[in-house]
Amino acid sequence: MFITELKGIYSNKPFLSNIVPYHEIAPQLELFINQEVRLGSRYLNPYRFAFKFGYNPKDIINLFIAFSSKGGPLKRFYRFECGECEELHLLDDDQFKNLKCPECGYDGDIENIDFLDNVKVVFEIKEPFLKEVQRRLKDQASSERKTKLKPQKTSDSEEASLKSVMDSTDAANESPDEDFTEMIKQVKSRLSSGLRK
Ligand SMILES: [Zn+2]
């Protein structure tokens, strides 16, 4: 179960408890996931979560980075549009490290001053957990009387840019995930090393 995975991450990374304790976030996250999946989403937006439960978005971003570490219940992707071929990409850490368009090979996007703002970090619920929630919701729906869903207000939910995620993790005392920190190191070194030969 999603919550069980979460517990495992908390025991591997005790410093997460200083950000938000497990017993506090677990029921909130469960509620949030149910709502988001019911609305048809497979992604969790840290800003929406922070807004809903009154947290500092920086804290939630750090937690989501931890929850999307290898073996975690979330999977993070970097979404951006290639400046050359305009293809939209969802890349994982390893793919993103190369910062090259998988479609056309263009590698000049990083030179764009807005690049880090334009890259959005999305947190996807891993397939088995998504299925589990969908199944549970279906069972509930068939046993309960139909309840009308409130119209969704998503237009006001900002997406997490890579820039804001980097700022948030920089501000934290400990790295929420080494793979993420490693990836960022490479991106930063390319940003500062004159980039293109
Ligand atoms: Zn391209």
Residues whose N, C-alpha, C, O or C-beta is under 5 A from the ligand:
A	BS01	ZN	C82 E84 C85 E86 C101 E103 C104 G105 Y106
